[in-house]
Amino acid sequence: MPRIGDAPGMDALKAWFVREVLPLEAVLIQYLSRGGRSKSDVEDLRQDLYMRVCLAAQQELPRATRPFVFKIARNLLIDRVRHEQVVPIDQAENLEDLNIAIDEPTPDRTVIARQELRRLQRILDKLPERFRNAIVMRKVEGLSVREISERTGAAEKTVEKHLTEGMRALAEELYRDTAETGRST
C-alpha cells in the first residue's frame, strides 16, 4: 500500500476516499442514524467520521476499507456517548449544598406505599389461588411463563390464561376499590 505523506500521496488519498469511502455513505448514514439521532446530528457525525477516516488513512491506506471505516464509526459513536454522559465538575460540586435526599423517600411517601401494598395484598388474597400464584411468580419473582409452567406442572397456555384472567380480575378489583374509595369521600 502506498504511504501518504507527500503531495502525490494526497492525490492517492483523495482517489481512495472517492473510490472506496463515498460509496459507503448511504449505509454509513443509516448506521449513524440508529438511536433516533436528528438529521443534523447525523450530518455532524458523518463529517467527524470522514475527518477521522482521512487522518487515519494518511498514515497508510487500509487494505479493507469497509471494516476500517465502520470501526472508526463505531469508535466515534462510543466517544459521543461517553461525552454525553459526562457531568461537568462544577455542577457536581454543589450537590451537598442542595440538601436533597436523593434515594430516601419522604415519610409520607413511605406510609402511602405501605398502604398501597397492603391494599394490593388484600386484593391478591381474594383471587383464586391459581391466578394469585401465577401473578406472584411472574410479576414479583420475575419468572417466565415457561418457568412457571415447569414449576407448577401446568401447560404454558394454561399459565398464560391464568396470568391474563388474574391480571384482569386484579385490575377490576383495584379499579372497583378505587372507585368506591373515591365515592365515599
C-alpha positions as CSV (number, residue, x, y, z in Angstrom):
1,M,0.0,0.0,0.0
2,P,1.3,3.5,-0.8
3,R,2.4,5.7,2.1
4,I,0.6,9.0,2.3
5,G,2.8,12.0,3.2
6,D,3.7,13.9,0.2
7,A,1.6,15.8,-2.4
8,P,1.2,12.9,-4.8
9,G,0.2,10.8,-1.8
10,M,-2.6,13.3,-1.1
11,D,-3.9,12.6,-4.6
12,A,-3.9,8.9,-3.8
13,L,-5.8,9.6,-0.5
14,K,-8.4,11.6,-2.4
15,A,-8.8,9.0,-5.1
16,W,-9.1,6.2,-2.4
17,F,-11.7,8.3,-0.5
18,V,-13.8,8.9,-3.6
19,R,-13.5,5.3,-4.8
20,E,-13.8,3.4,-1.5
21,V,-15.4,5.6,1.2
22,L,-18.0,7.7,-0.6
23,P,-19.9,4.6,-1.9
24,L,-20.5,3.6,1.7
25,E,-22.2,6.9,2.5
26,A,-25.8,5.6,2.4
27,V,-25.0,2.7,4.7
28,L,-22.9,4.9,7.0
29,I,-25.8,7.4,7.4
30,Q,-28.1,4.5,8.2
31,Y,-25.6,3.2,10.8
32,L,-25.1,6.7,12.3
33,S,-28.9,7.3,12.4
34,R,-29.6,4.4,14.8
35,G,-30.7,5.5,18.2
36,G,-33.1,8.2,16.8
37,R,-30.5,10.9,16.2
38,S,-31.6,14.0,14.4
39,K,-30.6,14.7,10.8
40,S,-28.3,17.5,11.8
41,D,-26.6,15.2,14.4
42,V,-26.1,12.5,11.8
43,E,-24.6,15.1,9.4
44,D,-22.2,16.2,12.1
45,L,-21.3,12.6,12.9
46,R,-20.7,11.9,9.2
47,Q,-18.3,14.9,8.9
48,D,-16.4,13.9,12.0
49,L,-16.2,10.3,10.7
50,Y,-14.8,11.5,7.3
51,M,-12.2,13.6,9.1
52,R,-11.1,10.7,11.3
53,V,-11.0,8.3,8.3
54,C,-8.8,10.7,6.3
55,L,-6.5,11.4,9.2
56,A,-6.1,7.6,9.9
57,A,-5.6,6.8,6.2
58,Q,-2.9,9.5,5.8
59,Q,-0.5,7.1,7.5
60,E,-1.4,4.2,5.3
61,L,-4.4,3.3,3.1
62,P,-6.2,0.3,4.6
63,R,-6.4,-2.9,2.8
64,A,-10.1,-3.4,3.7
65,T,-11.9,-0.1,3.6
66,R,-15.4,-1.1,4.9
67,P,-14.2,-2.7,8.2
68,F,-11.8,0.2,8.6
69,V,-14.5,2.9,8.2
70,F,-17.1,1.1,10.3
71,K,-14.6,0.6,13.1
72,I,-13.9,4.3,13.1
73,A,-17.7,5.0,13.0
74,R,-18.2,2.7,16.0
75,N,-15.5,4.3,18.0
76,L,-16.9,7.8,17.1
77,L,-20.3,6.8,18.4
78,I,-18.8,5.4,21.6
79,D,-16.9,8.6,22.1
80,R,-20.1,10.6,21.6
81,V,-22.0,8.5,24.2
82,R,-19.2,8.9,26.7
83,H,-19.1,12.6,26.1
84,E,-22.8,13.0,26.6
85,Q,-22.7,11.1,29.9
86,V,-20.0,13.4,31.4
87,V,-21.4,15.7,34.1
88,P,-19.4,18.9,34.4
89,I,-17.5,19.0,37.7
90,D,-18.9,22.5,38.6
91,Q,-22.4,21.0,38.6
92,A,-21.4,18.0,40.7
93,E,-19.5,20.1,43.3
94,N,-22.6,21.7,44.8
95,L,-24.9,18.7,45.2
96,E,-24.4,18.7,49.0
97,D,-25.5,22.4,49.1
98,L,-28.8,21.5,47.6
99,N,-29.7,19.4,50.7
100,I,-31.6,16.8,48.7
101,A,-32.1,13.2,49.9
102,I,-31.9,11.5,46.5
103,D,-32.6,7.9,47.4
104,E,-34.6,8.3,50.5
105,P,-38.4,8.6,50.2
106,T,-40.2,11.0,52.4
107,P,-42.1,9.6,55.5
108,D,-45.5,10.4,53.9
109,R,-44.5,8.5,50.7
110,T,-43.4,5.5,52.8
111,V,-46.7,5.4,54.6
112,I,-48.7,5.7,51.3
113,A,-46.6,3.0,49.7
114,R,-47.2,0.6,52.6
115,Q,-50.9,1.3,52.5
116,E,-50.9,0.6,48.7
117,L,-49.0,-2.7,49.3
118,R,-51.5,-3.8,52.0
119,R,-54.4,-2.9,49.7
120,L,-52.8,-4.9,46.8
121,Q,-52.2,-7.9,49.2
122,R,-55.9,-7.9,50.3
123,I,-57.0,-7.9,46.6
124,L,-54.5,-10.6,45.7
125,D,-55.8,-12.7,48.6
126,K,-59.3,-12.5,47.1
127,L,-58.1,-14.0,43.8
128,P,-58.3,-17.8,43.1
129,E,-55.1,-19.4,44.1
130,R,-54.0,-20.4,40.6
131,F,-54.3,-16.8,39.4
132,R,-52.6,-15.4,42.5
133,N,-49.7,-17.8,42.2
134,A,-49.2,-17.2,38.5
135,I,-49.2,-13.4,39.1
136,V,-46.8,-13.6,42.0
137,M,-44.4,-15.8,40.2
138,R,-44.5,-13.7,37.1
139,K,-44.6,-10.1,38.5
140,V,-42.8,-10.5,41.8
141,E,-40.4,-13.3,41.3
142,G,-39.8,-12.4,37.6
143,L,-40.2,-16.0,36.3
144,S,-41.0,-16.6,32.6
145,V,-44.2,-18.3,31.5
146,R,-42.1,-21.4,30.7
147,E,-40.5,-21.4,34.2
148,I,-43.9,-21.0,35.9
149,S,-45.2,-23.9,33.7
150,E,-42.3,-26.1,34.8
151,R,-42.7,-25.1,38.5
152,T,-46.5,-25.7,38.6
153,G,-46.8,-28.5,36.1
154,A,-49.4,-26.6,34.1
155,A,-49.2,-26.1,30.3
156,E,-47.7,-22.8,29.1
157,K,-51.1,-21.9,27.5
158,T,-52.8,-22.5,30.9
159,V,-50.3,-20.3,32.7
160,E,-50.8,-17.6,30.1
161,K,-54.6,-17.9,30.6
162,H,-54.2,-17.7,34.4
163,L,-52.0,-14.6,34.1
164,T,-54.4,-12.9,31.7
165,E,-57.5,-13.7,33.8
166,G,-55.7,-13.0,37.1
167,M,-54.4,-9.6,35.9
168,R,-57.9,-8.7,34.6
169,A,-59.5,-9.7,37.9
170,L,-56.8,-7.8,39.8
171,A,-57.3,-4.7,37.7
172,E,-61.1,-4.9,38.2
173,E,-60.7,-5.2,42.0
174,L,-58.2,-2.3,42.1
175,Y,-60.5,-0.1,40.0
176,R,-63.6,-1.1,42.0
177,D,-61.8,-0.4,45.2
178,T,-60.5,2.9,44.0
179,A,-64.0,3.9,42.7
180,E,-65.6,3.0,46.0
181,T,-63.0,4.9,48.0
182,G,-63.5,7.9,45.7
183,R,-67.3,7.9,46.2
184,S,-67.1,7.6,50.0
185,T,-65.0,10.8,50.3
